[in-house]
Amino acid sequence: MAQVIWSGPALRDLDEIADYIALDKVSAAEKLVKNVFLAVKRLENFPKSGRKPPELDALDFRELLVGPCRIFYQIKNVDEVHILYIMRSERDLRKYMLTDRTDRTDYQVMEDK
């Protein structure tokens, strides 16, 4: 079973997306966050279940699609899944990756409560 490790930027990305959705409908934002965490939890048992992003095919990244989000991650040391970024699917990935993403090494291990 792989350990899921969330980066600080990924958690902030999800928070920002949920905040924006909550401006219109709080229940939709709550549902999105729940669905993202459920999808990521499945990576504990099936870390390779995500697809290779078409824009990053040559690199060692994978992604999960949880509408309207793309969740980018890497598998490290066979038993670690690092959640790196979350972005809205309509955004341009190249522009997103080039923005100032400070604190890229800020990781947090998520454990069941």
Residue pairs with C-beta under 8 A, 6 or more apart in sequence:
1 44
1 45
1 79
2 43
2 44
2 45
2 47
2 75
2 78
2 79
2 80
2 81
3 44
3 79
3 80
3 81
3 109
4 40
4 41
4 43
4 44
4 81
4 83
4 109
4 110
5 80
5 81
5 82
5 83
5 107
5 108
5 109
5 110
6 40
6 83
6 107
6 108
6 109
6 110
7 82
7 83
7 84
7 85
7 104
7 105
7 106
7 107
7 108
8 103
8 106
8 107
8 108
9 84
9 85
9 101
9 103
9 104
9 106
10 71
10 72
10 83
10 84
10 85
10 86
11 108
13 85
13 86
13 87
14 33
14 36
14 69
14 86
17 32
17 68
17 69
17 86
17 88
18 29
18 30
18 32
18 33
19 29
21 28
21 29
21 32
22 28
22 29
22 30
32 66
32 68
32 69
35 66
36 66
36 69
36 71
36 86
39 64
39 66
39 71
40 64
40 71
40 73
40 81
40 83
42 49
43 49
43 50
43 64
43 73
43 81
44 81
47 75
47 81
48 62
48 75
49 64
50 62
50 63
50 64
50 71
50 73
51 62
51 63
51 65
52 61
52 62
52 63
53 61
53 62
53 63
53 70
53 72
53 93
55 93
55 94
56 93
60 74
60 75
61 72
61 73
61 74
61 84
62 72
62 73
62 74
62 75
63 70
63 71
63 72
63 73
64 70
64 71
64 73
65 71
65 89
67 89
68 88
68 89
68 90
69 86
69 87
69 88
69 89
70 86
70 87
70 88
70 89
70 93
71 83
71 85
71 86
72 83
72 84
72 85
72 86
72 87
73 81
73 82
73 83
73 84
74 81
74 82
74 84
75 81
75 82
76 82
82 107
85 96
85 97
85 101
87 93
87 96
